[in-house]
Amino acid sequence: WLICIIIFGASGIGLALCERLLSEDTGGLQLCLACRNMCRAQAARSALLTSHPTARVALLQMDTSSISSVLSAAQEVRLRYNRLDYLYLNAGIMPNPQFDVQAFFKGLFSSKIITMFATGEGILTQKDSVTPDGLQEVFATNLFGHFLLVRELEPVLCQAGQTSQLIWTSSSNAHRSAFDLEDIQHQRGSQPYSSSKYASDLLSLALNTHYNKQGLYSSVICPGFVMTNLTYGILPSFPAFLWTLLMPVFWLIRMFTNTFTLMPYNGAEALFWLFKQKPESLDPQAKYHSLTSGLGHTYTQPRKMDIDLETSQALYEKLLQLESEVRKKHKASQHYRERQSQWEH
Ligand SMILES: NC(=O)c1ccc[n+]([C@@H]2O[C@H](COP(=O)([O-])OP(=O)(O)OC[C@H]3O[C@@H](n4cnc5c(N)ncnc54)[C@H](OP(=O)(O)O)[C@@H]3O)[C@@H](O)[C@H]2O)c1
């Protein structure tokens, strides 16, 4: 059996990946869907089992923005499985996105027009919040929860004599300019999404540096621009039929930029492609892009990331330091809760 955990909800690119993996499965795959909302997870599982009745699909409750949820999910995984072959780190949020109309029209008449459409650079800002653990929500959800999970799952991911793969869903919206090593949670800026995705690119490189010797490999992908709940959230007041009316425009844009993958199936291309690769053959400095040509042909292409070893190592050390602080705080609050319940009884 190959054991594969995918973090997602009940839709989007994660669900499309499950469909694709099960479509090519010849009976050797065990999927585990890690989701924060179990009702949606059940719905996703039922949908997958309808099209693949003999598939092995388990569920796991996990909210990547919550330290205690990640720790208990990791404990559950260690109990259920003695090794993991694939871990897809796919959960992502872009809360309260604001579309900068001024920047859009400026970009429309500049040489950056294609980049703007392909990456959303400069036209998207978000309003972040703070989690009950005291972390910035976008950072916690998109990056830190995943990092903590990887650290917790070391015993099942790093097994002698075999390789395992971490696969991050990053974005072409990951820009160095949005990231600051002195503010890794992006408390001071207005592009927490871009910062968290750039941080995942850096972290993937650092994980390769530290874990390849133990058989654990990390890669990042970009799904392209895909119509999912995340993208619909960019213009929440836009009725669904307007998005449908816009589709021909998007198909036209695809003639100029193959990053307009549009359908979750196409967006999952690089995630699916990586599943079939030998991890030792992958380039740790490349981002694997899902691309779709103007004629609808879908393929994967590696592109060098704008990252360097020094910054990646510096981020890794900061994350380790934060991890140790967070664990201490978590232990203290657990101890406090236990004492309180003893008094109550
Ligand atoms: N769509 C695009 O154009 C695009 C482009 C570049 C990168 N991406 C990345 O692709 C990934 C998948 O996004 P998508 O487009 O498929 O959108 P989506 O359908 O909204 O998927 C995001 C998934 O993350 C899950 N999630 C969010 N917060 C979570 C948390 N705290 N704990 C556990 N799961 C959580 C969501 O679960 P719920 O169902 O419970 O909300 C949802 O299923 C994300 O990392 C996103 O940043 C998307």
The ligand as a Gaussian input file, in Angstrom:
#p B3LYP/6-31G(d) Opt

LIG

0 1
 N       -7.397000      28.620000      -6.798000
 C       -6.297000      29.207000      -7.223000
 O       -6.297000      29.902000      -8.241000
 C       -5.008000      29.006000      -6.470000
 C       -3.852000      29.596000      -6.981000
 C       -2.653000      29.415000      -6.317000
 C       -2.613000      28.643000      -5.168000
 N       -3.751000      28.087000      -4.671000
 C       -3.644000      27.283000      -3.456000
 O       -4.270000      26.036000      -3.677000
 C       -4.643000      25.464000      -2.404000
 C       -6.044000      24.918000      -2.533000
 O       -6.920000      26.008000      -2.748000
 P       -8.214000      25.920000      -3.666000
 O       -8.020000      26.878000      -4.764000
 O       -8.538000      24.511000      -3.959000
 O       -9.313000      26.612000      -2.755000
 P      -10.315000      25.961000      -1.718000
 O      -11.297000      25.111000      -2.417000
 O      -10.787000      27.073000      -0.866000
 O       -9.331000      25.005000      -0.911000
 C       -8.601000      25.421000       0.208000
 C       -8.770000      24.316000       1.187000
 O       -8.017000      24.576000       2.372000
 C       -8.833000      24.179000       3.437000
 N       -8.507000      24.936000       4.631000
 C       -8.561000      26.275000       4.804000
 N       -8.225000      26.583000       6.057000
 C       -7.976000      25.418000       6.688000
 C       -7.588000      25.080000       7.981000
 N       -7.410000      26.009000       8.927000
 N       -7.426000      23.770000       8.300000
 C       -7.627000      22.807000       7.366000
 N       -7.994000      23.061000       6.103000
 C       -8.160000      24.344000       5.769000
 C      -10.238000      24.548000       3.039000
 O      -11.132000      23.775000       3.793000
 P      -12.691000      24.174000       3.943000
 O      -13.393000      23.404000       2.867000
 O      -13.030000      23.709000       5.329000
 O      -12.806000      25.639000       3.757000
 C      -10.239000      24.245000       1.580000
 O      -10.650000      22.949000       1.295000
 C       -4.497000      26.584000      -1.390000
 O       -3.309000      26.386000      -0.662000
 C       -4.372000      27.840000      -2.240000
 O       -3.632000      28.835000      -1.603000
 C       -4.958000      28.248000      -5.305000

